[in-house]
């Protein structure tokens, strides 16, 4: 079941915030270490039994604790230099006892130790489970899962297992059919962009040709006058217009969800964050202080060739829109960058584009399909897929796509709900186009007649 989280940010200049969920009696405080005013302003709310975690995401270190008074405990922990953020999870109605938060502390420590994603060496002693009856543990287990949901919703990856991240990278593009991969290429690599008004964490998945700007990142709010990266500007407009995706602050915008870019070159995702012309291959720095160019020299060496593909992305989209206009035989009204409607408003079109992934003698095209209400008022609703160029365009009714979702692979969120489904097309040398279905068994259906 979908959950609706509410986020309160009292001070627009920092990322401290309070996260609550409808129909729940718990809440999560995310506290920036530098935000002294936030802690003081909410001191009365931070004086109850709570699970807390001190985190340094860049160093992949954390400390798990429990307390009856988070306000005082955080003051005491100022002597610890490693942490930059704190998470405090407690009940709003004082329903969690000291013993119960001790159980949550031990359970959290145990789970994070098993995952092995973060360094817990700051905990000099292993938290011990308090003696509880079985029915008490049954009651606490869903509360622990609730705490994990809050933490994921806040943009923290502490419950992400490295092998799971690798599996995710494998699944998004490769589980539909195999891509050629360079031997010993890592599944993903985390970088950071930390310049004026920008503090973003970006994952690069080299096997998939994908960058992900992670939730919780702060990106520059206003573009410089000379900024002209059309693809980055279009993505910023898409994200900033959605208040479930972004949260404006003083000179920055905080991302509430991951933002994906399917490209092998970092210019678009990095300049999406910096809102100005930026040398992406040297601006991206990992935890060891290495630049993107140093970590991925082959990708860097071919960047000049792939750059033209990215800078022409908007032109490609424009040509697809022109072909669509000619096909439907009427003027189209722009609703957003990728959404158009017919002049009478009866037909709606969502336009998506994909580069080509060579598969032997065939071409492969990959798209992410998300449910949306963007054209819900139109009687006829379509997704229009541009494949490599405007000469291969497929138009599918959304009703037909929705009927096929159970046969498609998907990518799920932390709660196990689909974030998006994988749409994969193949085109052979004779021009035949097929749509890949992965469940219950892998097969393809002919959709050549769906071309414009």
Buried (B, 14 or more C-beta within 10 A) or exposed (E): EEBEBEBEBEBEEBBBBBBBBEEBBBBBBBBBBEBEEBBEEBBEBBBBBBBBBBBBBBEBBBBBBBBEBBBEBBEEBEEEEBBBBBBBBBBEEEEBBEBBBBBBBBBBBBBBEEBEBBBBEBBEEEBEEBEBEEEBBEEBEEBBEBBBBBBBBBBBBBBBBEEEBBEBBBBBBBEBBEBEEEEEEEBBBBBBBEBEBBBBBBBBBBBBBBBBBBBBBBBBBEBEEEBEBBBBBBBBEBBBEEEEBBBEBEBBBBBBBBBBBBBBBBBBBBBBBBBBEBBBBEBBBBEEEBBBBBBBEEBBEEBEEBBEBBBBBBEBBBBBBEBBBEEBEEEBEEBEBBBBBBEEEEBBBBBBBBBBBEBEEBBBBBBBBEEEEBBEEBEBBBBBBBBBBBEBBBBBEBEEBEEBEEBBBBBEBBEEEBBBBBBBBBBBEEEEBBBBBBEEEEEBEEBEEBBB
